[in-house]
Amino acid sequence: MAGLGCLAALSGVEDAQVTLLEATRVLGGRVRSKTALGALAWDHGASYFSARDDASPFARLLRDAEAAGAVEPWTRDAAEAPASDEPSTDDPRAAPPLVGVVPVKPRAPPGPAGASSDPGDVVLDVDAFEPWTSRRKKLWVGTPSMASLPAFVADSVARASRPEASWVGDNPTAGVPEVLCGAYVDRVVALRPESGFAPHPHTTAKRRWGMMLRCREGGHMWYKPWECDVLVLATNAPACASLLRNVAVARDDPLGVSIDAPAIDRAANRAAKTRGAACWSLTAAFDASLNLPFAGAKIVDPEDRSGIAWIANNSSKPGRPKPSEGKGAASAGWGYRWAEVGRAPVAGEGECWVVNAGPRWSAERRGLDPRDAAEELCEAFLRLVDREGVAAPVHVKATKWNHAFPLPPEEEEEGEEDDGGDGKGGGARGRDAGGVVWEPSVALGACGDWTSGPRAGDAYDAGVAMGEAVKEHLRAMKER
């Protein structure tokens, strides 16, 4: 989202040829959705969008995207719902979706009333669920998937073109940026002798930065050299540090290249100091509704006894397949019915849930096989919501996000705490000036959630700020 924010800010700048290189096949980073067997859908990255400030670029983007139908509100306040929509004890799904926070409590043992003998055995305290109101935190989701918002930014806000890899950078239209997916930056090289740089011995380039791209196109992998005057790394912190460290290592190249740029070192050190927390994310489909009185909840568990930080009923979101309304399994074709609904007691019933493990649970199981992680996390989830034996999982898969949310450098440990927006689990955040790292002496920038905050909106706003810094730099260069 940081790269898309930068792209949007630089769109229309006629003096700049802007290209966004995305390493994966789709835009958006962790703003990601996936489907299975036609009737199952999950938002296994960011679960929702929210804006910290109504005047921020991301808040304006959400309003424009809602008007265009690219996003819709996920929830509405219970107080705003008509009387006929009040929660029903028979079917909580008939109520407006509610999202909020819910604490845990010790599980009551069978038999005589009393607390569980195992202090680590907890269940959700559903009666203590506290919904977020739209006045405190309004939530949007992409429709029909979370990928709709990144596509809206690229196509409607930035109005970018999408040339094939072999044509990217050739004969561009002034002010129209380009987007190329499946382009992995293999390495970065300094090309011009400015600000302490010495030119690479094997280039005659007049530009400041060079890259080697590894492109995927038409089932083939091939390499493409790339040059630019301004370089912005809108990646996670480890990837940024790795690329910049490799540039700095060239100063010891036996060929005699002497790159001595403190500005690069500053940017690389800032990225290298930033730590990231892993997160296991479970996507599960159940053969029956779990009948929970909310659509999503941040788990309040200070002692991390449950191991789970966030749960969300993906079937409650607008635009998603809804088996309970006959728009999911029942109409998905023979493949789904044979593999999944055949095991369900009522064809067409069921729900899709996303479960994000907490930082400690994920860290302790960082090397776990995804199949084992899925099984263990699904068991923990059903036990936490007290639905063991009520609904059986018919499809489970675990995805590990290695850098799900950033943690501040160790010397900034006492910084502000964040609620883990977008449903990724929580963590602290540290900010650079303006939410970006910018070294104008070498036309090098870096931005992302690690410079601004853990939410998708934080990354987008940082990208916009980065784009504005680049525009100011280009104006200053033009006036020289």
MIVOMAR-277833 format. One record per residue (C-alpha): residue number from 0; y, x, z. Coordinates in Angstrom, 1 decimal. Layout:
<rs>
+------+--------+--------+--------+
: resi :      v :      u :      w :
+------+--------+--------+--------+
:  NUM :      Y :      X :      Z :
...
+------+--------+--------+--------+
</rs>
This chain:
<rs>
+------+--------+--------+--------+
: resi :      v :      u :      w :
+------+--------+--------+--------+
:    0 :    0.0 :    0.0 :    0.0 :
:    1 :    2.3 :    2.9 :    0.5 :
:    2 :    1.9 :    4.0 :   -3.1 :
:    3 :    2.6 :    0.5 :   -4.3 :
:    4 :    5.7 :    0.3 :   -2.2 :
:    5 :    7.0 :    3.5 :   -3.7 :
:    6 :    6.1 :    2.3 :   -7.2 :
:    7 :    8.0 :   -0.9 :   -6.6 :
:    8 :   11.1 :    0.9 :   -5.3 :
:    9 :   11.2 :    3.2 :   -8.4 :
:   10 :   10.5 :    0.5 :  -10.9 :
:   11 :   13.5 :    0.2 :  -13.3 :
:   12 :   14.8 :    3.7 :  -12.7 :
:   13 :   15.3 :    4.7 :  -16.4 :
:   14 :   15.6 :    8.4 :  -15.6 :
:   15 :   12.2 :    8.6 :  -14.0 :
:   16 :    8.7 :    8.3 :  -15.5 :
:   17 :    6.7 :    7.0 :  -12.6 :
:   18 :    2.9 :    7.1 :  -12.5 :
:   19 :    0.7 :    5.8 :   -9.6 :
:   20 :   -2.7 :    7.6 :   -9.5 :
:   21 :   -5.3 :    5.6 :   -7.6 :
:   22 :   -8.5 :    7.4 :   -6.7 :
:   23 :  -10.6 :    4.2 :   -6.4 :
:   24 :  -11.3 :    1.6 :   -9.0 :
:   25 :   -8.9 :   -1.0 :   -7.4 :
:   26 :   -5.4 :   -0.9 :   -5.8 :
:   27 :   -4.6 :   -1.5 :   -2.2 :
:   28 :   -6.5 :    1.1 :   -0.1 :
:   29 :   -7.9 :   -0.8 :    2.9 :
:   30 :   -6.5 :   -4.1 :    1.6 :
:   31 :   -9.9 :   -4.9 :    0.2 :
:   32 :  -12.3 :   -7.8 :   -0.3 :
:   33 :  -15.9 :   -8.0 :   -1.4 :
:   34 :  -18.3 :  -10.6 :   -2.5 :
:   35 :  -22.1 :  -11.0 :   -2.7 :
:   36 :  -24.4 :  -13.4 :   -4.5 :
:   37 :  -21.6 :  -15.6 :   -5.7 :
:   38 :  -21.0 :  -17.6 :   -2.5 :
:   39 :  -20.3 :  -14.9 :    0.1 :
:   40 :  -16.8 :  -13.3 :    0.6 :
:   41 :  -15.3 :  -11.0 :    3.2 :
:   42 :  -12.0 :   -9.2 :    3.8 :
:   43 :  -13.6 :   -6.1 :    5.3 :
:   44 :  -10.4 :   -4.0 :    5.4 :
:   45 :   -7.2 :   -5.6 :    6.5 :
:   46 :   -8.0 :   -9.2 :    7.7 :
:   47 :   -4.4 :  -10.5 :    7.3 :
:   48 :   -0.9 :   -9.5 :    6.5 :
:   49 :    2.0 :   -9.7 :    8.9 :
:   50 :    5.6 :   -8.4 :    9.0 :
:   51 :    7.3 :   -6.8 :   12.0 :
:   52 :   10.8 :   -7.8 :   10.8 :
:   53 :   11.8 :  -10.7 :    8.6 :
:   54 :   14.3 :   -8.5 :    6.9 :
:   55 :   11.8 :   -5.8 :    5.9 :
:   56 :   10.7 :   -5.1 :    2.4 :
:   57 :    7.2 :   -6.3 :    3.2 :
:   58 :    8.5 :   -9.6 :    4.6 :
:   59 :   10.4 :  -10.2 :    1.4 :
:   60 :    7.3 :   -9.3 :   -0.6 :
:   61 :    5.2 :  -11.8 :    1.4 :
:   62 :    7.8 :  -14.6 :    0.7 :
:   63 :    7.8 :  -13.8 :   -3.0 :
:   64 :    4.0 :  -13.5 :   -3.1 :
:   65 :    3.6 :  -16.9 :   -1.4 :
:   66 :    6.0 :  -18.5 :   -3.9 :
:   67 :    3.9 :  -17.0 :   -6.7 :
:   68 :    0.6 :  -18.2 :   -5.1 :
:   69 :   -0.7 :  -14.7 :   -4.4 :
:   70 :   -0.8 :  -15.2 :   -0.6 :
:   71 :   -1.0 :  -18.2 :    1.7 :
:   72 :   -0.6 :  -18.7 :    5.4 :
:   73 :   -3.9 :  -18.3 :    7.2 :
:   74 :   -3.0 :  -20.4 :   10.2 :
:   75 :   -0.5 :  -22.9 :   11.5 :
:   76 :    0.5 :  -23.7 :   15.0 :
:   77 :   -1.6 :  -26.3 :   16.8 :
:   78 :    1.6 :  -28.0 :   17.8 :
:   79 :    2.6 :  -28.4 :   14.1 :
:   80 :   -0.7 :  -30.0 :   13.1 :
:   81 :   -0.9 :  -33.8 :   12.6 :
:   82 :   -2.7 :  -35.8 :   15.3 :
:   83 :   -5.7 :  -36.4 :   13.0 :
:   84 :   -6.2 :  -32.6 :   12.8 :
:   85 :   -6.5 :  -32.1 :   16.5 :
:   86 :   -9.5 :  -29.9 :   17.5 :
:   87 :  -12.7 :  -31.9 :   17.7 :
:   88 :  -15.4 :  -31.1 :   20.2 :
:   89 :  -18.0 :  -32.1 :   17.5 :
:   90 :  -16.7 :  -29.9 :   14.7 :
:   91 :  -14.1 :  -27.2 :   15.5 :
:   92 :  -13.9 :  -26.4 :   11.8 :
:   93 :  -11.9 :  -29.7 :   11.3 :
:   94 :   -9.0 :  -28.3 :   13.2 :
:   95 :   -6.3 :  -26.0 :   11.8 :
:   96 :   -7.5 :  -22.4 :   11.9 :
:   97 :   -6.3 :  -20.7 :   15.1 :
:   98 :   -6.1 :  -16.9 :   15.5 :
:   99 :   -5.2 :  -15.1 :   18.7 :
:  100 :   -6.5 :  -13.1 :   21.6 :
:  101 :   -9.5 :  -13.8 :   23.8 :
:  102 :  -10.7 :  -11.9 :   26.9 :
:  103 :  -14.3 :  -11.3 :   27.9 :
:  104 :  -16.1 :  -12.2 :   31.1 :
:  105 :  -19.4 :  -11.3 :   32.7 :
:  106 :  -22.3 :  -13.3 :   31.4 :
:  107 :  -23.7 :  -15.8 :   33.9 :
:  108 :  -27.3 :  -15.1 :   34.5 :
:  109 :  -29.9 :  -17.9 :   34.0 :
:  110 :  -30.9 :  -19.8 :   37.0 :
:  111 :  -28.6 :  -19.9 :   40.1 :
:  112 :  -24.9 :  -19.7 :   39.3 :
:  113 :  -23.3 :  -16.4 :   39.8 :
:  114 :  -22.1 :  -13.3 :   38.0 :
:  115 :  -24.3 :  -11.2 :   35.7 :
:  116 :  -26.1 :   -8.4 :   37.4 :
:  117 :  -25.3 :   -6.1 :   34.4 :
:  118 :  -21.6 :   -5.3 :   34.5 :
:  119 :  -21.7 :   -4.3 :   30.8 :
:  120 :  -23.1 :   -7.7 :   29.7 :
:  121 :  -20.1 :   -9.8 :   28.7 :
:  122 :  -19.3 :  -12.9 :   26.6 :
:  123 :  -16.1 :  -14.3 :   25.3 :
:  124 :  -14.1 :  -16.3 :   27.8 :
:  125 :  -13.4 :  -19.0 :   25.2 :
:  126 :  -11.5 :  -21.2 :   27.7 :
:  127 :   -8.9 :  -18.3 :   28.0 :
:  128 :   -8.3 :  -18.0 :   24.3 :
:  129 :   -4.6 :  -17.7 :   23.6 :
:  130 :   -3.5 :  -18.5 :   20.0 :
:  131 :   -0.7 :  -16.6 :   18.2 :
:  132 :    2.1 :  -18.9 :   17.2 :
:  133 :    3.9 :  -18.5 :   14.0 :
:  134 :    7.1 :  -17.7 :   15.9 :
:  135 :    5.4 :  -14.7 :   17.4 :
:  136 :    3.1 :  -13.6 :   14.6 :
:  137 :    2.8 :  -15.3 :   11.2 :
:  138 :   -0.3 :  -14.4 :    9.3 :
:  139 :   -0.9 :  -14.4 :    5.5 :
:  140 :   -4.0 :  -13.7 :    3.5 :
:  141 :   -4.3 :  -13.0 :   -0.2 :
:  142 :   -5.7 :  -15.8 :   -2.4 :
:  143 :   -8.3 :  -15.9 :   -3.7 :
:  144 :   -8.9 :  -12.5 :   -2.1 :
:  145 :   -6.8 :   -9.8 :   -0.4 :
:  146 :   -6.7 :   -7.8 :   -3.6 :
:  147 :   -4.3 :  -10.4 :   -5.0 :
:  148 :   -1.3 :   -8.9 :   -3.1 :
:  149 :   -1.7 :   -5.3 :   -4.4 :
:  150 :   -2.1 :   -6.7 :   -7.9 :
:  151 :    1.0 :   -8.8 :   -7.5 :
:  152 :    3.0 :   -5.8 :   -6.5 :
:  153 :    1.8 :   -3.7 :   -9.5 :
:  154 :    2.1 :   -6.5 :  -12.1 :
:  155 :    4.9 :   -8.7 :  -10.9 :
:  156 :    7.1 :   -6.7 :   -8.6 :
:  157 :    6.9 :   -3.2 :  -10.2 :
:  158 :    6.0 :   -4.6 :  -13.6 :
:  159 :    3.8 :   -1.6 :  -14.3 :
:  160 :    1.7 :   -1.0 :  -17.4 :
:  161 :   -1.9 :    0.0 :  -17.1 :
:  162 :   -2.8 :    2.3 :  -20.0 :
:  163 :   -6.2 :    3.9 :  -20.5 :
:  164 :   -6.6 :    7.3 :  -18.9 :
:  165 :   -6.5 :    9.1 :  -22.2 :
:  166 :   -3.0 :    7.5 :  -22.9 :
:  167 :   -1.4 :    7.6 :  -19.5 :
:  168 :    1.9 :    9.5 :  -19.6 :
:  169 :    2.3 :    9.3 :  -23.4 :
:  170 :    5.2 :    7.5 :  -24.9 :
:  171 :    6.2 :    5.5 :  -21.8 :
:  172 :    8.8 :    2.8 :  -21.8 :
:  173 :   12.0 :    3.7 :  -19.9 :
:  174 :   11.9 :    2.3 :  -16.4 :
:  175 :    8.4 :    0.9 :  -16.7 :
:  176 :    6.0 :    2.6 :  -14.3 :
:  177 :    2.3 :    3.2 :  -15.0 :
:  178 :   -0.8 :    2.6 :  -12.9 :
:  179 :   -4.1 :    4.5 :  -13.4 :
:  180 :   -7.1 :    3.7 :  -11.3 :
:  181 :  -10.1 :    5.9 :  -11.0 :
:  182 :   -8.0 :    9.0 :  -11.1 :
:  183 :   -8.9 :   11.4 :   -8.2 :
:  184 :   -6.5 :   14.3 :   -7.6 :
:  185 :   -8.7 :   17.4 :   -7.5 :
:  186 :   -6.1 :   20.0 :   -6.6 :
:  187 :   -2.3 :   20.6 :   -6.6 :
:  188 :   -0.6 :   23.7 :   -7.9 :
:  189 :    3.0 :   24.8 :   -7.6 :
:  190 :    4.4 :   25.7 :  -11.1 :
:  191 :    8.1 :   26.6 :  -10.8 :
:  192 :    9.7 :   29.6 :   -9.0 :
:  193 :   12.1 :   27.4 :   -6.9 :
:  194 :   12.5 :   27.5 :   -3.1 :
:  195 :   10.3 :   30.5 :   -2.7 :
:  196 :    7.7 :   29.6 :   -5.3 :
:  197 :    6.3 :   32.0 :   -7.9 :
:  198 :    4.9 :   30.4 :  -11.1 :
:  199 :    1.2 :   30.2 :  -11.5 :
:  200 :    0.1 :   33.1 :  -13.8 :
:  201 :   -1.8 :   30.8 :  -16.2 :
:  202 :    0.9 :   28.2 :  -16.9 :
:  203 :    4.0 :   28.0 :  -19.0 :
:  204 :    5.0 :   24.7 :  -17.5 :
:  205 :    8.6 :   23.8 :  -16.9 :
:  206 :    7.8 :   21.2 :  -14.2 :
:  207 :    7.5 :   21.9 :  -10.5 :
:  208 :    4.1 :   20.5 :   -9.7 :
:  209 :    0.8 :   20.5 :  -11.5 :
:  210 :   -2.4 :   18.6 :  -10.7 :
:  211 :   -5.9 :   18.4 :  -12.1 :
:  212 :   -7.1 :   14.8 :  -12.3 :
:  213 :  -10.8 :   13.7 :  -12.2 :
:  214 :  -10.8 :   10.5 :  -14.2 :
:  215 :  -13.5 :    7.8 :  -14.5 :
:  216 :  -13.3 :    5.8 :  -17.7 :
:  217 :  -15.9 :    4.0 :  -19.7 :
:  218 :  -18.8 :    5.3 :  -17.6 :
:  219 :  -17.7 :    8.9 :  -18.1 :
:  220 :  -16.1 :   11.5 :  -15.8 :
:  221 :  -13.6 :   13.9 :  -17.3 :
:  222 :  -10.7 :   16.1 :  -16.3 :
:  223 :   -7.1 :   15.7 :  -17.2 :
:  224 :   -4.2 :   18.1 :  -16.3 :
:  225 :   -1.0 :   16.5 :  -15.0 :
:  226 :    2.5 :   17.8 :  -14.3 :
:  227 :    5.5 :   16.3 :  -12.5 :
:  228 :    8.9 :   17.1 :  -11.0 :
:  229 :    8.4 :   15.1 :   -7.8 :
:  230 :    5.2 :   14.7 :   -5.9 :
:  231 :    4.5 :   12.0 :   -3.4 :
:  232 :    1.2 :   11.9 :   -1.6 :
:  233 :    0.5 :    8.3 :   -0.4 :
:  234 :   -2.9 :    9.1 :    1.1 :
:  235 :   -4.5 :    9.2 :    4.5 :
:  236 :   -3.5 :   12.2 :    6.7 :
:  237 :   -6.6 :   14.3 :    6.2 :
:  238 :   -6.5 :   14.1 :    2.4 :
:  239 :   -2.8 :   15.0 :    2.4 :
:  240 :   -3.4 :   18.0 :    4.7 :
:  241 :   -6.3 :   19.2 :    2.5 :
:  242 :   -4.3 :   19.1 :   -0.7 :
:  243 :   -1.2 :   20.8 :    0.8 :
:  244 :   -3.3 :   23.4 :    2.6 :
:  245 :   -4.9 :   24.3 :   -0.6 :
:  246 :   -1.5 :   24.9 :   -2.2 :
:  247 :   -0.5 :   27.1 :    0.8 :
:  248 :   -3.7 :   29.1 :    0.5 :
:  249 :   -2.7 :   30.2 :   -3.0 :
:  250 :   -0.3 :   32.7 :   -1.4 :
:  251 :   -3.3 :   34.9 :   -0.8 :
:  252 :   -4.7 :   34.6 :   -4.3 :
:  253 :   -6.0 :   37.9 :   -5.6 :
:  254 :   -4.2 :   37.3 :   -8.9 :
:  255 :   -0.9 :   38.0 :   -7.1 :
:  256 :    0.4 :   34.5 :   -6.8 :
:  257 :    2.9 :   34.4 :   -3.9 :
:  258 :    3.7 :   30.9 :   -2.7 :
:  259 :    5.8 :   31.1 :    0.4 :
:  260 :    7.2 :   27.6 :    1.0 :
:  261 :    7.8 :   26.6 :    4.6 :
:  262 :    8.6 :   23.1 :    3.4 :
:  263 :    5.0 :   22.7 :    2.3 :
:  264 :    3.7 :   24.1 :    5.5 :
:  265 :    5.8 :   21.6 :    7.5 :
:  266 :    4.4 :   18.7 :    5.6 :
:  267 :    0.8 :   20.0 :    5.8 :
:  268 :    1.1 :   20.7 :    9.5 :
:  269 :    2.5 :   17.2 :   10.1 :
:  270 :   -0.5 :   15.7 :    8.3 :
:  271 :   -3.0 :   18.0 :    9.9 :
:  272 :   -1.9 :   17.1 :   13.4 :
:  273 :   -2.4 :   13.4 :   12.8 :
:  274 :   -5.7 :   12.1 :   14.0 :
:  275 :   -7.6 :    9.1 :   12.8 :
:  276 :  -10.0 :    6.7 :   14.4 :
:  277 :  -13.1 :    5.5 :   12.6 :
:  278 :  -14.1 :    1.9 :   12.5 :
:  279 :  -17.4 :    0.3 :   11.7 :
:  280 :  -16.8 :   -3.1 :   10.0 :
:  281 :  -19.7 :   -5.6 :    9.8 :
:  282 :  -19.8 :   -8.3 :    7.0 :
:  283 :  -22.3 :  -11.0 :    7.9 :
:  284 :  -23.3 :  -14.4 :    6.6 :
:  285 :  -25.0 :  -16.9 :    8.9 :
:  286 :  -27.2 :  -19.8 :    8.0 :
:  287 :  -25.2 :  -22.2 :   10.1 :
:  288 :  -21.8 :  -22.5 :   11.6 :
:  289 :  -21.1 :  -20.6 :   14.8 :
:  290 :  -18.8 :  -23.5 :   15.9 :
:  291 :  -16.3 :  -21.2 :   17.6 :
:  292 :  -12.9 :  -22.9 :   18.4 :
:  293 :  -10.9 :  -20.2 :   16.6 :
:  294 :  -10.9 :  -18.5 :   13.2 :
:  295 :  -10.1 :  -15.0 :   14.4 :
:  296 :   -9.6 :  -13.2 :   17.6 :
:  297 :   -8.6 :   -9.8 :   19.0 :
:  298 :  -11.0 :   -9.1 :   21.8 :
:  299 :   -9.3 :   -8.2 :   25.1 :
:  300 :  -11.8 :   -5.9 :   26.7 :
:  301 :  -10.0 :   -3.0 :   28.6 :
:  302 :  -13.3 :   -1.4 :   29.6 :
:  303 :  -14.7 :   -1.7 :   26.0 :
:  304 :  -17.9 :   -3.2 :   27.4 :
:  305 :  -18.6 :   -5.3 :   24.3 :
:  306 :  -17.9 :   -2.6 :   21.8 :
:  307 :  -16.1 :   -5.1 :   19.5 :
:  308 :  -12.3 :   -5.2 :   18.9 :
:  309 :  -11.8 :   -8.0 :   16.3 :
:  310 :  -13.7 :  -10.9 :   14.8 :
:  311 :  -12.7 :  -13.2 :   11.9 :
:  312 :  -14.3 :  -16.2 :   10.2 :
:  313 :  -13.7 :  -15.4 :    6.6 :
:  314 :  -14.8 :  -18.9 :    5.5 :
:  315 :  -11.8 :  -20.3 :    7.3 :
:  316 :   -9.3 :  -18.6 :    4.9 :
:  317 :   -7.7 :  -20.4 :    2.0 :
:  318 :   -9.2 :  -19.7 :   -1.4 :
:  319 :  -12.5 :  -18.4 :    0.0 :
:  320 :  -15.9 :  -20.0 :   -0.7 :
:  321 :  -16.5 :  -22.8 :    1.9 :
:  322 :  -20.2 :  -23.6 :    2.2 :
:  323 :  -19.5 :  -26.5 :    4.6 :
:  324 :  -17.5 :  -28.2 :    1.7 :
:  325 :  -20.1 :  -27.6 :   -0.9 :
:  326 :  -18.0 :  -24.9 :   -2.6 :
:  327 :  -20.2 :  -22.0 :   -1.5 :
:  328 :  -24.0 :  -21.6 :   -1.4 :
:  329 :  -24.8 :  -25.1 :   -2.8 :
:  330 :  -23.0 :  -24.3 :   -6.1 :
:  331 :  -23.7 :  -20.6 :   -6.4 :
:  332 :  -26.7 :  -20.7 :   -8.6 :
:  333 :  -30.4 :  -20.1 :   -8.2 :
:  334 :  -30.0 :  -16.4 :   -7.1 :
:  335 :  -28.1 :  -17.3 :   -3.9 :
:  336 :  -30.1 :  -20.4 :   -3.1 :
:  337 :  -33.4 :  -18.5 :   -3.5 :
:  338 :  -32.2 :  -15.4 :   -1.5 :
:  339 :  -30.1 :  -17.1 :    1.2 :
:  340 :  -30.0 :  -20.9 :    1.4 :
:  341 :  -33.7 :  -21.1 :    1.1 :
:  342 :  -33.8 :  -19.8 :    4.7 :
:  343 :  -31.0 :  -22.1 :    5.9 :
:  344 :  -32.0 :  -25.4 :    7.6 :
:  345 :  -29.2 :  -27.2 :    5.8 :
:  346 :  -28.4 :  -26.1 :    2.3 :
:  347 :  -24.7 :  -25.4 :    1.9 :
:  348 :  -24.0 :  -24.8 :    5.6 :
:  349 :  -23.1 :  -21.5 :    7.1 :
:  350 :  -20.2 :  -19.1 :    7.6 :
:  351 :  -19.1 :  -15.5 :    6.6 :
:  352 :  -17.8 :  -13.4 :    9.5 :
:  353 :  -16.1 :   -9.9 :    9.7 :
:  354 :  -16.7 :   -8.0 :   12.9 :
:  355 :  -14.8 :   -4.8 :   13.6 :
:  356 :  -16.2 :   -2.4 :   16.3 :
:  357 :  -13.9 :   -0.8 :   18.8 :
:  358 :  -12.8 :    2.9 :   18.6 :
:  359 :  -15.2 :    4.1 :   21.2 :
:  360 :  -18.2 :    2.2 :   19.8 :
:  361 :  -17.4 :    3.5 :   16.3 :
:  362 :  -16.8 :    7.1 :   17.5 :
:  363 :  -20.1 :    7.2 :   19.3 :
:  364 :  -22.0 :    6.0 :   16.3 :
:  365 :  -20.0 :    7.8 :   13.6 :
:  366 :  -23.1 :    9.3 :   12.1 :
:  367 :  -25.2 :    6.2 :   12.2 :
:  368 :  -27.0 :    4.9 :    9.1 :
:  369 :  -25.1 :    1.9 :    7.8 :
:  370 :  -28.2 :   -0.3 :    8.0 :
:  371 :  -28.8 :    0.6 :   11.6 :
:  372 :  -25.1 :    0.1 :   12.4 :
:  373 :  -25.2 :   -3.4 :   10.7 :
:  374 :  -28.2 :   -4.5 :   12.8 :
:  375 :  -26.8 :   -3.2 :   16.1 :
:  376 :  -23.3 :   -4.6 :   15.5 :
:  377 :  -24.6 :   -8.0 :   14.4 :
:  378 :  -26.7 :   -8.2 :   17.6 :
:  379 :  -23.7 :   -7.2 :   19.7 :
:  380 :  -21.6 :   -9.8 :   18.0 :
:  381 :  -24.0 :  -12.7 :   18.4 :
:  382 :  -24.5 :  -11.8 :   22.1 :
:  383 :  -20.7 :  -11.6 :   22.6 :
:  384 :  -20.1 :  -15.0 :   21.2 :
:  385 :  -23.2 :  -16.4 :   22.9 :
:  386 :  -24.8 :  -17.7 :   19.7 :
:  387 :  -28.1 :  -15.9 :   19.9 :
:  388 :  -30.7 :  -18.3 :   18.4 :
:  389 :  -28.0 :  -20.7 :   17.2 :
:  390 :  -27.4 :  -19.1 :   13.8 :
:  391 :  -29.4 :  -16.5 :   12.0 :
:  392 :  -27.9 :  -13.8 :    9.8 :
:  393 :  -29.0 :  -14.1 :    6.2 :
:  394 :  -26.8 :  -11.2 :    4.9 :
:  395 :  -25.5 :   -8.2 :    6.9 :
:  396 :  -23.8 :   -5.0 :    5.8 :
:  397 :  -21.8 :   -2.4 :    7.6 :
:  398 :  -18.9 :   -0.3 :    6.2 :
:  399 :  -17.4 :    2.7 :    8.0 :
:  400 :  -13.7 :    3.3 :    7.6 :
:  401 :  -13.3 :    7.0 :    8.5 :
:  402 :   -9.6 :    6.6 :    9.0 :
:  403 :   -9.2 :    3.0 :    9.9 :
:  404 :   -6.0 :    3.5 :   11.9 :
:  405 :   -3.9 :    6.6 :   12.7 :
:  406 :   -3.5 :    8.1 :   16.1 :
:  407 :   -0.4 :   10.2 :   16.9 :
:  408 :   -0.5 :   14.0 :   17.3 :
:  409 :   -1.9 :   15.1 :   20.7 :
:  410 :    1.5 :   16.2 :   21.9 :
:  411 :    2.8 :   12.6 :   21.2 :
:  412 :    0.0 :   10.9 :   23.1 :
:  413 :    2.3 :    8.9 :   25.3 :
:  414 :    3.9 :    7.1 :   22.3 :
:  415 :    4.2 :    3.4 :   21.8 :
:  416 :    1.0 :    1.4 :   21.8 :
:  417 :    0.3 :   -0.9 :   18.9 :
:  418 :   -1.8 :   -4.1 :   18.8 :
:  419 :   -3.8 :   -2.9 :   15.8 :
:  420 :   -2.2 :   -5.2 :   13.3 :
:  421 :   -4.2 :   -6.6 :   10.3 :
:  422 :   -7.3 :   -6.9 :   12.5 :
:  423 :   -8.4 :   -3.3 :   12.4 :
:  424 :   -8.9 :   -2.8 :   16.1 :
:  425 :   -5.8 :   -1.2 :   17.7 :
:  426 :   -4.3 :    2.2 :   18.4 :
:  427 :   -1.1 :    4.1 :   19.0 :
:  428 :    1.3 :    5.0 :   16.3 :
:  429 :    3.8 :    7.7 :   15.7 :
:  430 :    6.7 :    7.7 :   13.2 :
:  431 :    8.5 :   10.2 :   11.2 :
:  432 :   12.2 :    9.8 :   10.4 :
:  433 :   12.4 :    6.8 :    8.2 :
:  434 :    8.6 :    6.4 :    8.3 :
:  435 :    8.1 :    9.2 :    5.7 :
:  436 :    7.7 :   12.9 :    5.3 :
:  437 :   10.2 :   14.2 :    2.8 :
:  438 :   11.0 :   17.8 :    1.8 :
:  439 :   13.8 :   17.6 :   -0.9 :
:  440 :   13.9 :   21.4 :   -1.4 :
:  441 :   10.6 :   21.2 :   -3.1 :
:  442 :   10.6 :   17.6 :   -4.1 :
:  443 :    7.6 :   16.8 :   -2.0 :
:  444 :    7.0 :   13.6 :    0.0 :
:  445 :    4.2 :   12.0 :    1.9 :
:  446 :    3.8 :    8.5 :    3.4 :
:  447 :    1.3 :    6.1 :    4.6 :
:  448 :    0.1 :    4.3 :    7.7 :
:  449 :    0.0 :    7.7 :    9.5 :
:  450 :    3.8 :    8.2 :    9.0 :
:  451 :    4.9 :    4.6 :    9.8 :
:  452 :    2.3 :    2.5 :   11.6 :
:  453 :   -1.2 :    1.0 :   11.2 :
:  454 :   -0.4 :   -2.2 :    9.4 :
:  455 :   -0.5 :   -2.7 :    5.7 :
:  456 :    3.2 :   -3.8 :    6.0 :
:  457 :    4.1 :   -0.6 :    7.7 :
:  458 :    2.5 :    1.5 :    4.9 :
:  459 :    4.3 :   -0.6 :    2.3 :
:  460 :    7.7 :   -0.3 :    4.0 :
:  461 :    7.1 :    3.5 :    4.2 :
:  462 :    6.4 :    3.6 :    0.5 :
:  463 :    9.7 :    1.7 :   -0.2 :
:  464 :   11.6 :    4.2 :    2.0 :
:  465 :    9.9 :    7.0 :    0.1 :
:  466 :   10.9 :    5.6 :   -3.2 :
:  467 :   14.6 :    5.2 :   -2.0 :
:  468 :   14.5 :    8.9 :   -0.9 :
:  469 :   13.2 :    9.9 :   -4.4 :
:  470 :   15.9 :    7.9 :   -6.1 :
:  471 :   18.6 :    9.6 :   -4.0 :
:  472 :   17.1 :   13.0 :   -4.8 :
:  473 :   17.1 :   12.2 :   -8.6 :
:  474 :   20.7 :   11.1 :   -8.4 :
:  475 :   21.7 :   14.3 :   -6.6 :
:  476 :   19.8 :   16.4 :   -9.2 :
:  477 :   21.5 :   14.6 :  -12.1 :
:  478 :   25.0 :   15.2 :  -10.6 :
:  479 :   24.4 :   19.0 :  -10.4 :
+------+--------+--------+--------+
</rs>
